[in-house]
Amino acid sequence: ESGGAARGGAATIVTGDGGRAELNQTETEDEDDEDSEDDEEEDLDAAWTVSDVPEGYEIKKSAQATKGLRGGLISRGVQRALDSIPETSMRKLRLLEEEADVAALGTTSQARKKAEERRKTHRRLRIIAGSAGGKRLLSPQGDVVRPMMEMVKAAVFSMIQARLGGAPQLPEGSRWLDLFAGTGNIGLEALSRGCAAAHFIELDPWVAKTCLQRNIDTCNMKDSATMHITKAETFLQRAVKTPGFAGGAFDFISVCPPYLLVSYPELFGLLEQGGLAKPTSIILVEYPKRLAHQIPDTLCGLPKIRDRKYGRTFLALYAPNDEDEEEDDEVYQRYV
């Protein structure tokens, strides 16, 4: 994982309009694992405006992520206000700036380029078990993309594999659909543990190119990975309209969205109609406590057999009913 070795790779990519391509690039590793929060000279770029309130200057996010506090636009009063902000508050502002960067990706090409130049990655995730066990994964710094924590991921796969008879590998020939893939943390774990193929659905082109694609290459999974750079809702809508879309029904489906940026009822409705689950599928849904009332008891004809809490993370598991609740409870207790 360390060193200056260069690596090239390609994974199948399906773009939002249905086109297919291969994304190739040479990767130079030696990613900086350290946060750059201590850099006091860091440019407050493109995401803030300052109100002209005489006292207690209020900093707020700008509606235009590509226009910022540069050059002659920064008055001495504004600069004093910025200098007076505690470092802890500046860190929070930088997180908001990253969110503005994501919004900028949907504007002009120049705005996208500037936004992408500011985004950084680190390697804090890893594949837990299987053929790629121990491999470190790239993920964006900040909170814009929030991969599943390692402890939670370990609990999820232990619970799934316990329901499959405790086999060390997932069933031969099985397929995984990773909605809201981000770094590919879940789908790549599934491939490492024996899945034959995984489809990764990710909206953000920068995350797909800089993190997901390179993680696929790191894990040597390019032949079994297919990326769809599109909204999860768009992918599901195409499945509704096209029988057999993406190869038909999946054995496993993970739904781990940015909680407050999606409609769970809409997602579930599309998933129900799309024919992507079958009577033997296992579906994992991650959700926040405040939206627990939107999590149904049945999804795609599968009953909700488990509803677990791991810290602030809530997980619902849908699968064919069986009598393994006691065994699953033992697995759960190891991770709470």
N, C-alpha and C positions, 0 to 999 in steps of 0.2 A: 504494500500500500504506500510505502514511502520510497524516496529516491526520485531520480529525474527521468525515469524511463518513459518513452513515448509509446502510446498505444493507439491504434486506429480501430474503428469498428463501425458496424452498421446494424440497425434494427429496422424491421418493417414499420413504416409510418403510414397511417391512413389519416389524411387531412380532413377538415370539416366538410369539404365539398365532395368527399368520397374518393379523391385521388390517392394514389399510392406512390411512395417514393422511398428511397433509402437515404438516411441521414448519415453522412460520413464526416469524421473529423479526426485530427490527431490530438490526442490528449496528453498534456504534460502535467504530471502529478506534482507533488510537493505543495498541496493546498495549505494555506495558512489556517491552522486550526484555532488560532487565537482570535478573539473578538477585537475589533478595532475601536472599542469604546473609549480607550484612553487617549486617543489622538485628539488633542485639544485644538489642533489646527484644522480639523475636518470641516470641509465646506458645508454650510447649511444650504444645500442646493435644491432649488426648484420646488419646494413643497410648503413654504410658509409665507404668510403675510403678517404684518404687525399692525394692530389697530392703533389709532392715534389718541387713545385714552391718556390723559395727563399722568395719572398714577396707576401703578399696578399693571403695567403693560400686558395686554392679553395676547398670547400667541395662539393663532388658530390655523388650521389647515387651509391652504388655498384651493380654490376650485380649479385653478390651472396649474397642473403639476409641473409644467415646463417653464414657468416664469417665476423667478425667485428674487432673493435678496442679493443682488450683485451690483458692483460698480457704484455709479452715482446714485442708484436707487436707494442706497442705504444711508439714511441720514444719521447724524451723530447721535441724536436721541434714540433712534432705533437700535444703533450699535450698542449704546449703553444698556438698553433693555436686554439685548441678547447676552451681553457680558454678565449681566446680573442673574441669569438663570442658573440654578444649581445643576451640577453635572447629572444628577439622577433624573432631573426633569428633562434635560437634553437627551438622555438616552430614550426616554419615553417618546419624545418628539421625533427622534430618528426612526423609531418603530412606525410611527404614523407616516413618516416620509416614505418608508418602504411600501406602505399601503398605497400612497399616492403614486409611487413608481408603477405598481401593478395597474392602476387605473390609466397611467400614461401609455401603457402598452397598447391600448385600444385607440390611440390618437394618431398623430402623424409619425412618419418613419423617423424623422429627426428626434421627436420626443421619445420614441421607443429606444433609439440608440442611446440617448443620454440616460434614460432610466436604467437600461441594462448595464451601462458602464458602472453605475453606482452599486449594483447588487453584488453581494459576495456570498461565498459558500464556505462550509466547513464539513468535517467528517466526524460526526458524533453518533451516527447510527451504525448498526452493523447487522449482518445476517447472523442469526443465532445458531442455526443447525443445518445439516445437509451438505450438499456438494459445494456450496459457496460459504459454508460456515466460517465466521470470523472476518469476512470481507467487510471493509468499511465503506459506507455509502455517503455520497455528497448530499447535502441538504442546504437550502438557503438559510443564511443568518436571519435572525428576527422571527417574528410571529406570523408573517403572512402565510407561510406554509407550515402547518403543524403536524408533522408525522406522528404516528402512534408511538407512544413510549415503549421502550424495549420490554419492560416488565409486563405491560398490557399485551403486547404482541406475543410474548412467550405464553401467557395465560390463554390467549385465544387459540393458538395452535395446539397447545396441550389439550384443551377442551375438545377441539375438533378431532384430534387424533384419538382421544379417549373414546369418542363416539364411533370411531371407525375400528374399534377393537384393540386400540393401543398400538397399532402398527407404527413403526418408526418412520415410514414414508407415506405420503398421500397416494391414493390409488393410481396405478399405472394408467396412462392415457387420459387422466382427468384434466379439466380445463378450468382456469380461474379468471373471473372478470373483476378487475380492480377499478371501480368507479372512483373519481376524484383521486387519481393515483399519486399526484405530487412527485415524490422522490422514487416511487415504486417500492417503498419499504415493505408493503404487505405482499404484493404480487411476486416480488423477487424472492421473498421468504418461501412462498408457495412453490415456486419453481425449484428452489434449492432443496425443498423437501419432497420432490418427486412429481410435481405436476408436469404434464407434457407441454402445456401451452398456457400463456397468460396474455390477456388483452388489457392494456393500460389506457385509461381515459383521462387526459389532462388538458385543461383549457389554456394554460399559460405557456406560450412558445418558449420563453426563456427557461422556465423550469424544465420543460421537456427536453430542450437541447443541452442545457448546462448541467442538469442533475440527472434526470431520468435516463436519458440516452447513455450518459457516461457510466451510470450505475449498472445498466444492462451490460455494457462492455466489460466493466470490472468483474462482474459475476459470470462472464462468458455465457450469457443467455440470449445472445442476439438471434439465434435460430429459432428460439421458442417464444420470443417476445414480439408483440405487435402493439405499436403506439397509435392512438387515435388522438390527434391534437384538435380537440373540439369540446364543447360543453357536454357534460354528462347527459343533460336533458335532450340535447340534439341527437346524441348517440342513441338514446332510448327511443326517441321519436322515429328515427330511421328503422329501428328494430320493429316498431309497431307497423310501419308501412311496408317492410320488406321481409317476408317469411324466410327464415334461415339466415338472417343477417348475422355477420361475424361468425359464421360457422354453426349457428344454432344455439341451443341451450347449453348453459355452463353447469359444471358440477358444484362450483363454489362462486359466490358473489360477495364482495365486500363493498359496503356503502358507508364511507367515512368522509362526509362532506364538511366544508366550513360551516359550522352549525347555523349561524344566523344569516347566511347568504343564500340559502336554498329554501325551497318549500318541500318539506318531507311528504305531505300528502300528494303533491305533484309527482315527486320521484316515485313514490310507491304506486301511484296510478299508472305511470308509464311502464314501470317494471312488471306490473300485473298484465298489461296488454301486450308487452313486447315478445313474449314467448322465450325469454332468456333463462328461465328457470324450469326445472322439471320436478316430478314428484320426489326424486331422491336428492335434490339439491340441498346445499347448506348455505344460508344467507346470513351474513354478519352486518349489523347496523350499529353504528356509533352515534350517540346523540347526547345533548345536554339535559340536565335535570329539568330545566324550565320547559322543555318541549316533550316531556315524557307522555303527556296526554295525546300526542300525535303519533305515537308508536303503536301500531295495531297488534291485536292478538294473533292475527293470521296474515301472512303475506305470501302471495303467489300460491295459495292453497296449502302452505306449510304453517304449522302451528308455532307460536313463539314458545320454545321449550326452556329457554334460559333468559334471565334478565339480571345482569350482574353490574356491580359498581366497583370500579378500581380507582381509588382516589376521587378525582372529579370527572372521571370518564365513565360513561354508562354504555353498556353493550347489550344488545338483544340478539339472540341466536334463534334462527328459524330452521327447522329440520324435521324430517319424519320422526314421529313419536317413537320412543322406545323406553326401556326400563333402566337406563343407566344413570338415573339422577344421583344416586348415592356416590357413584364413581366420579361424576362431574363435580359434586360437592367437595370431594376430597381434593380434586385438582384446584378448584376455586380457592379453598382455604390456604393453599400454598402460596397464593399471590396476593392475598389481602392483609 
